[in-house]
Amino acid sequence: MVPGEPVPSRLRTSAFLALGGLAVAGTIIGQLGATSATTLASDGNGGLETGIFLTVMLAFAGIATMSVNRLTSRWGRLRVFAVAQAGVAVSWAIVGLIELFTTSSLLVLWLSAPVFGVLSGITMVLTPFVARQFIDPSSLATSLARRGVAVGIATIFGASLGGYIIHRTDPGVGSSLTVS
């Protein structure tokens, strides 16, 4: 344990893991939807478009990592992390809704890729620090292992829900949710 640091409460730790899990599940749903939308928007040949989307997103993630130190020096790790996590969730939700009701899938995805990249890059850099603060200040390995379990479970639920939503809709072709 690091001297002078308070021990996180169970509620605080659980909330951190649950919110992080929701962000991961939402991201997985969004990424599956993005892949489906690019495939449908390009007549079943969305591999190139998906590759462009991911390349732009990851390039901006790399660029964003260079600014994390300056951002956290000014506003603090927790605040920057919270804004980035909320930004990821809100951005994917907005893009998901647009994807359901528009035929401009590729344009929407390519314009949103830099936003996703910046927010994801910031989150990737800050996750170990914030996880240690919220889960187990005495052990980074324990903190990341527990978060890894939460992320794994969230990925299972996100992929399952994303598959269900894609099965029920045609993202990127201007349709809406069909219930049967």
Secondary structure, DSSP 4 states (H G I P E B T S, - for coil): --TTPPPPPHHHHHHHHHHHHHHHHHHHHHHHHHHHHHHHHTTT--HHHHHHHHHHHHHHHHHHHTTHHHHHHHH-HHHHHHHHHHHHHHHHHHHHHHHHH-S-HHHHHHHHHHHHHHHHHHHHHHHHHHHHHHT-TT-HHHHHHHHHHHHHHHHHHHHHHHHHHHHH--TTTT------
